[in-house]
Amino acid sequence: MAGLSSEASGGVFSAGSNAAFKKQLNKVYGWYTGGFLLFVVILAILEQFGLPKQWVGYIFLLATVMLYAGIGIMSRTNDAAEYYVAGRRVPAIYNGMATGADWMSAASFIGMAGTLYLTGYGGLAFIMGWTGGYCLVALFLAPYLRKFGQFTIPDFLGARYDGNLPRLIGILAAILCSFTYVVAQIYGVGLITTRLTGVAFEIGIFLGLGGILVCSFLGGMRAVTWTQVAQYIILIIAYMIPVVWLSVKQTSFPIPQLVYGQQLQKVTQAEQRLIDDPKEKEVIAIYKQRAEALAEKLKDVPAALAAERTAAEQKLAQLRAANAPADQIAAAQKALDSLPKDEAAAKAAWTKAKAAAEAGAKPLAGMPRHAQQFAGDPNGDEKARETFDTSRRNFLALIFCLMVGTAALPHILMRYYTTPSVKEARESVTWSLFFIFLLYFTAPALAVLVKYEVFNVLVGTPFDKLPDWIVNWSKVDPALLSVSDVNGDGIFQLGEMRIGGDIIVLATPEIAGLPYVVSGMVAAGGLAAALSTADGLLLTISNALSHDLYYKMIDPNAPTSRRVMISKVLLLVVALMAAYVAAQKPADILFLVSAAFSFAAAAFFPALTLGIFWKRATKWGAVLGMIGGLGITFYYMAVTQPWLRSVFGVTKPVELWWGIQPISAGIFGVPLGFAIIIIVSLLTPAPKREIQELVEHVRYPNLKRA
């Protein structure tokens, strides 16, 4: 049982050398922070002297990716302890910053404020769930896993449950949740790189991928750790500056978190004004008519498609016969060419258009009131009460899945193997919470400040005087932002804009009227968030395959150099596969990320917590518990989530269990996993005595053995 020693080999520093190392890090990152701020100031000055916006984007992209690549090159290593756990010498505060960057993915940096903007109170489930998860990590997992001393989570499962089968299930589960998560990060990389440079989305993905690979490919966890510290500094500066500026612009007060409530009251007043606005009602009525017309078409798709094609052909023929102006003929030809090619395409297009029209036929562009806790009304009729109960149930289920999933994500738990001691592992969780809190405490304020700006400044503006950011973002991706004069009055109404949550943060500098250099900095911060998480996830997948599968199960005598080289090759292969999947734009970032949390929660949390706190948990209990929990979670998503239904060809009507949305599928997997592990463990022989004694020793290190 040498593999479960309380202190693993690999570079544990003495207190004195650790203090000197930390002092050196303080100096290096102090200079780095000052240098980054100076770099932004110089770019701002150059912009004032006429440096084109596109060049600002190129410079930010090139400078930051080269910086991360430089750290990766300087941190290159073939030493196993350095490659897998950074030599176990990362001080608590820096491990907290690295964890914060590892954690602050594209979903947190880009999607969090956007989700709060679109869903209001409901979006707080993400903040409460993700933050609460770190409390579970600190209390139940991080210090105990550090005492066991493994390199990876499947490594722990194989050693604790005494066999390669639990390790194999752990490998497969780690790959599933990490791959799902990394696809979301690479999607975010493509989105940001496209905005920075103007290149195509698919090319942007592979440009950003270069920065990911150079770092994690060369130096493993050592390179990833020091790069993530650098990335955290960039992302938190980039996130805070525009929000502070917007706060000053609206309230003359520089602490947005403190004016959040005041601005929320104004947003609530603006919401009522917009709900009562006759122009907004006019737009809603037009959308209702469109939805009804599309519903009629869908009743008989072949006949409707034939009628539309005949009408379009007749119009084109009439224009040609009358020698109409060329632009009118071209428009008629374009309208004919844009008709669906066949009945299947027509049904898909009209169904999608009908859903969009129905969304537009709701007040506030389909958004709930920002301060409204749940949909429905607990004091209303039966339908309103049922809606309220379902909404509240989903809110609590999502918090649960995100909390438990956070506590079980392999790439986060790996970070606590890198500290010099168990004490610093626990301290680094506290630092992680602090560094994550800085962003999470700001996101709700940002959402309200942007909503105030849209409701009070944008609404009522003539279409020909809309700000440049509307035009710019419409070009990046019309699915993220599109505006159209639905009622033809030339004035912008809220219902005439479709906006995706993923652009709220990236567009904040332009909304606030800041120089473009700040937009470039925010995009660089978003890129840092996506790259840092992608680095950790890719490393988790490659390590699971090279260390846990190849070294522990296939060739235990493999030399260190071969193990590390295999990890690097696998990392490259997995990264290219993830980039290919991300280029297909499979689903929105937030769903992909949340799916990863449900997978991690169902697969790992019961096995990890019972493995630490219940010495009677057995190998077969863990294996069947992980399979059962993950299986029911995946099944529920596959039959209820639209994209997954299309992938697996599911055609039967969607049947939600107790109204729970697929994003919270882990709510079924976690209790099932616990139940299976407990029942099967009680029905199978107890683990070996030395394993039970080790579990007791890890939990109670001062307990004397008999």
PEGI-V443629 format. One record per residue. N is the residue number from 1. SS is DSSP state (@ for helix, = for strand, . for the rest). Layout:
N:SS ; N:SS
This chain:
1:. ; 2:@ ; 3:@ ; 4:@ ; 5:. ; 6:. ; 7:. ; 8:. ; 9:. ; 10:. ; 11:. ; 12:. ; 13:. ; 14:. ; 15:@ ; 16:@ ; 17:@ ; 18:@ ; 19:@ ; 20:@ ; 21:@ ; 22:@ ; 23:@ ; 24:@ ; 25:@ ; 26:@ ; 27:@ ; 28:@ ; 29:@ ; 30:@ ; 31:@ ; 32:@ ; 33:@ ; 34:@ ; 35:@ ; 36:@ ; 37:@ ; 38:@ ; 39:@ ; 40:@ ; 41:@ ; 42:@ ; 43:@ ; 44:@ ; 45:@ ; 46:@ ; 47:@ ; 48:@ ; 49:. ; 50:. ; 51:. ; 52:. ; 53:@ ; 54:@ ; 55:@ ; 56:@ ; 57:@ ; 58:@ ; 59:@ ; 60:@ ; 61:@ ; 62:@ ; 63:@ ; 64:@ ; 65:@ ; 66:@ ; 67:@ ; 68:@ ; 69:@ ; 70:@ ; 71:@ ; 72:@ ; 73:@ ; 74:@ ; 75:. ; 76:. ; 77:. ; 78:. ; 79:. ; 80:@ ; 81:@ ; 82:@ ; 83:@ ; 84:@ ; 85:@ ; 86:@ ; 87:@ ; 88:@ ; 89:. ; 90:. ; 91:. ; 92:@ ; 93:@ ; 94:@ ; 95:@ ; 96:@ ; 97:@ ; 98:@ ; 99:@ ; 100:@ ; 101:@ ; 102:@ ; 103:@ ; 104:. ; 105:. ; 106:@ ; 107:@ ; 108:@ ; 109:@ ; 110:@ ; 111:@ ; 112:@ ; 113:@ ; 114:@ ; 115:@ ; 116:@ ; 117:@ ; 118:@ ; 119:@ ; 120:@ ; 121:@ ; 122:@ ; 123:@ ; 124:@ ; 125:@ ; 126:@ ; 127:@ ; 128:@ ; 129:@ ; 130:@ ; 131:@ ; 132:@ ; 133:@ ; 134:@ ; 135:@ ; 136:@ ; 137:@ ; 138:@ ; 139:@ ; 140:@ ; 141:@ ; 142:@ ; 143:@ ; 144:@ ; 145:@ ; 146:@ ; 147:@ ; 148:@ ; 149:. ; 150:. ; 151:. ; 152:. ; 153:@ ; 154:@ ; 155:@ ; 156:@ ; 157:@ ; 158:@ ; 159:@ ; 160:@ ; 161:. ; 162:. ; 163:. ; 164:@ ; 165:@ ; 166:@ ; 167:@ ; 168:@ ; 169:@ ; 170:@ ; 171:@ ; 172:@ ; 173:@ ; 174:@ ; 175:@ ; 176:@ ; 177:@ ; 178:@ ; 179:@ ; 180:@ ; 181:@ ; 182:@ ; 183:@ ; 184:@ ; 185:@ ; 186:@ ; 187:@ ; 188:@ ; 189:@ ; 190:@ ; 191:@ ; 192:@ ; 193:@ ; 194:@ ; 195:@ ; 196:@ ; 197:@ ; 198:. ; 199:. ; 200:. ; 201:@ ; 202:@ ; 203:@ ; 204:@ ; 205:@ ; 206:@ ; 207:@ ; 208:@ ; 209:@ ; 210:@ ; 211:@ ; 212:@ ; 213:@ ; 214:@ ; 215:@ ; 216:@ ; 217:@ ; 218:@ ; 219:@ ; 220:@ ; 221:@ ; 222:@ ; 223:@ ; 224:@ ; 225:@ ; 226:@ ; 227:@ ; 228:@ ; 229:@ ; 230:@ ; 231:@ ; 232:@ ; 233:@ ; 234:@ ; 235:@ ; 236:@ ; 237:@ ; 238:@ ; 239:@ ; 240:@ ; 241:@ ; 242:@ ; 243:@ ; 244:@ ; 245:@ ; 246:@ ; 247:@ ; 248:@ ; 249:@ ; 250:@ ; 251:@ ; 252:. ; 253:. ; 254:. ; 255:. ; 256:@ ; 257:@ ; 258:@ ; 259:@ ; 260:@ ; 261:@ ; 262:@ ; 263:@ ; 264:@ ; 265:@ ; 266:@ ; 267:@ ; 268:@ ; 269:@ ; 270:@ ; 271:@ ; 272:@ ; 273:@ ; 274:@ ; 275:@ ; 276:@ ; 277:. ; 278:@ ; 279:@ ; 280:@ ; 281:@ ; 282:@ ; 283:@ ; 284:@ ; 285:@ ; 286:@ ; 287:@ ; 288:@ ; 289:@ ; 290:@ ; 291:@ ; 292:@ ; 293:@ ; 294:@ ; 295:@ ; 296:@ ; 297:@ ; 298:@ ; 299:@ ; 300:. ; 301:@ ; 302:@ ; 303:@ ; 304:@ ; 305:@ ; 306:@ ; 307:@ ; 308:@ ; 309:@ ; 310:@ ; 311:@ ; 312:@ ; 313:@ ; 314:@ ; 315:@ ; 316:@ ; 317:@ ; 318:@ ; 319:@ ; 320:@ ; 321:@ ; 322:. ; 323:. ; 324:. ; 325:. ; 326:@ ; 327:@ ; 328:@ ; 329:@ ; 330:@ ; 331:@ ; 332:@ ; 333:@ ; 334:@ ; 335:@ ; 336:@ ; 337:@ ; 338:. ; 339:. ; 340:. ; 341:. ; 342:. ; 343:@ ; 344:@ ; 345:@ ; 346:@ ; 347:@ ; 348:@ ; 349:@ ; 350:@ ; 351:@ ; 352:@ ; 353:@ ; 354:@ ; 355:@ ; 356:@ ; 357:@ ; 358:@ ; 359:@ ; 360:@ ; 361:. ; 362:. ; 363:@ ; 364:@ ; 365:@ ; 366:@ ; 367:. ; 368:. ; 369:. ; 370:. ; 371:. ; 372:. ; 373:. ; 374:. ; 375:. ; 376:. ; 377:. ; 378:. ; 379:. ; 380:. ; 381:. ; 382:@ ; 383:@ ; 384:@ ; 385:@ ; 386:@ ; 387:@ ; 388:@ ; 389:@ ; 390:@ ; 391:@ ; 392:@ ; 393:@ ; 394:@ ; 395:@ ; 396:@ ; 397:@ ; 398:@ ; 399:@ ; 400:@ ; 401:@ ; 402:@ ; 403:@ ; 404:@ ; 405:@ ; 406:@ ; 407:. ; 408:. ; 409:. ; 410:@ ; 411:@ ; 412:@ ; 413:@ ; 414:@ ; 415:@ ; 416:@ ; 417:@ ; 418:. ; 419:. ; 420:. ; 421:. ; 422:@ ; 423:@ ; 424:@ ; 425:@ ; 426:@ ; 427:@ ; 428:@ ; 429:@ ; 430:@ ; 431:@ ; 432:@ ; 433:@ ; 434:@ ; 435:@ ; 436:@ ; 437:@ ; 438:@ ; 439:@ ; 440:@ ; 441:@ ; 442:@ ; 443:@ ; 444:@ ; 445:@ ; 446:@ ; 447:@ ; 448:@ ; 449:@ ; 450:@ ; 451:@ ; 452:@ ; 453:@ ; 454:@ ; 455:@ ; 456:@ ; 457:@ ; 458:@ ; 459:. ; 460:. ; 461:. ; 462:= ; 463:@ ; 464:@ ; 465:@ ; 466:. ; 467:. ; 468:@ ; 469:@ ; 470:@ ; 471:@ ; 472:@ ; 473:@ ; 474:@ ; 475:@ ; 476:@ ; 477:. ; 478:. ; 479:. ; 480:. ; 481:= ; 482:= ; 483:= ; 484:. ; 485:. ; 486:. ; 487:. ; 488:. ; 489:. ; 490:. ; 491:= ; 492:. ; 493:. ; 494:@ ; 495:@ ; 496:@ ; 497:= ; 498:= ; 499:= ; 500:. ; 501:@ ; 502:@ ; 503:@ ; 504:@ ; 505:@ ; 506:@ ; 507:@ ; 508:@ ; 509:@ ; 510:@ ; 511:@ ; 512:. ; 513:. ; 514:. ; 515:. ; 516:@ ; 517:@ ; 518:@ ; 519:@ ; 520:@ ; 521:@ ; 522:@ ; 523:@ ; 524:@ ; 525:@ ; 526:@ ; 527:@ ; 528:@ ; 529:@ ; 530:@ ; 531:@ ; 532:@ ; 533:@ ; 534:@ ; 535:@ ; 536:@ ; 537:@ ; 538:@ ; 539:@ ; 540:@ ; 541:@ ; 542:@ ; 543:@ ; 544:@ ; 545:@ ; 546:@ ; 547:@ ; 548:@ ; 549:@ ; 550:@ ; 551:@ ; 552:@ ; 553:@ ; 554:@ ; 555:. ; 556:. ; 557:. ; 558:. ; 559:. ; 560:@ ; 561:@ ; 562:@ ; 563:@ ; 564:@ ; 565:@ ; 566:@ ; 567:@ ; 568:@ ; 569:@ ; 570:@ ; 571:@ ; 572:@ ; 573:@ ; 574:@ ; 575:@ ; 576:@ ; 577:@ ; 578:@ ; 579:@ ; 580:@ ; 581:@ ; 582:@ ; 583:@ ; 584:. ; 585:. ; 586:. ; 587:. ; 588:. ; 589:@ ; 590:@ ; 591:@ ; 592:@ ; 593:@ ; 594:@ ; 595:@ ; 596:@ ; 597:@ ; 598:@ ; 599:@ ; 600:@ ; 601:@ ; 602:@ ; 603:@ ; 604:@ ; 605:@ ; 606:@ ; 607:@ ; 608:@ ; 609:@ ; 610:@ ; 611:@ ; 612:@ ; 613:@ ; 614:. ; 615:. ; 616:. ; 617:. ; 618:. ; 619:@ ; 620:@ ; 621:@ ; 622:@ ; 623:@ ; 624:@ ; 625:@ ; 626:@ ; 627:@ ; 628:@ ; 629:@ ; 630:@ ; 631:@ ; 632:@ ; 633:@ ; 634:@ ; 635:@ ; 636:@ ; 637:@ ; 638:@ ; 639:@ ; 640:@ ; 641:. ; 642:@ ; 643:@ ; 644:@ ; 645:@ ; 646:@ ; 647:@ ; 648:@ ; 649:. ; 650:. ; 651:. ; 652:. ; 653:. ; 654:. ; 655:. ; 656:. ; 657:@ ; 658:@ ; 659:@ ; 660:. ; 661:. ; 662:@ ; 663:@ ; 664:@ ; 665:. ; 666:@ ; 667:@ ; 668:@ ; 669:@ ; 670:@ ; 671:@ ; 672:@ ; 673:@ ; 674:@ ; 675:@ ; 676:@ ; 677:@ ; 678:@ ; 679:@ ; 680:@ ; 681:@ ; 682:@ ; 683:@ ; 684:. ; 685:. ; 686:. ; 687:. ; 688:. ; 689:@ ; 690:@ ; 691:@ ; 692:@ ; 693:@ ; 694:@ ; 695:@ ; 696:@ ; 697:@ ; 698:@ ; 699:@ ; 700:. ; 701:. ; 702:. ; 703:. ; 704:. ; 705:. ; 706:.
